[in-house]
């Protein structure tokens, strides 16, 4: 007799082992079937292993080639970068246009109307308030580009509207012909006949070596170079004035006066009426001077003004930019 506990293992090739147990009551070997708990446990183990293997294969494949979603994201990011660069270039161009408009506003229209230039705080008020931009950091890239495009279009529209406004202001100002004709607005020397020697502002005195405020511009030119009146007016002085040498002063009315110094020859007399562009003198090197040049001043209410702000009828935008650069960098004071 076989014991009850004896179990018979039958090994079959390429198949799972089958377990039998001897039943003494029936005198037979009966096949043992796993319980539902055992089957459930095996299913869970099998499913878990399958998931792990699947995840392993997924990460290996995506690490090598990337997922379709990532590929699409890379394409979208590349397209957004191209669009951003285009927007950035458009913005730079718009900012340059705005800079030119601001110069014209300060140095042309406001000069004509005897208005003070806008201060930095007035032009850029509110830009240091970063609270308004915090919300932008939460916007997705695509929405951000859309928002930037809309703001850029608005900015371009504002530039266009501002340009039209300036044109209207220019037309209104041109109707004040008498006032315009008496405001200094051209170069006192032909642009081809000089080189900028010294700008307006604090400079080192060429004779005494001390630092002093230079109240005009020095135009280095050959002796005998023609000097012209920069606006209509009446000659107030035409004589030798100590350090200025031979000097002409013209009163233009509307609180404006221009001064032309270190002249070689004076061609007008006190009380004489002159028009803008009239020949009034010739360049020299008289008075406290280290070489032939014209010292030119513009005064408003007897206060010195930077003459570079008074060439709006004589220079193109490119020539005006060049003048600003030369006047800023010129440091060789000749008087």
Protein Blocks (a to p, Z undefined) as FASTA:
>chain_A
ZZfklccddddehiacddddddfklopacdddddfklmmmmmmmmmmmmmmmmmmmmmmm
mmmnopfklmmmmmmmmmmmmmmmmmmmmmmmmmmmmmmmmmmmmmmmmmmnopacddfk
lmmgojlpmklmmmmmmpcfklmmmmmmmmmmmmmmmmmmmmmmmmmmmmmmmmmmmlmm
mpccbdfbdfklcccfbdcdddddfklopacddfbdcddddehiacddfbdcddfbdcde
hjnmpaddddeejoiacddehiabdcbdehiacdehiafbdcddehjdfbdcddddddee
hiacdfklmmmmmbcfklmmmmmmmmmmpccdfZZ
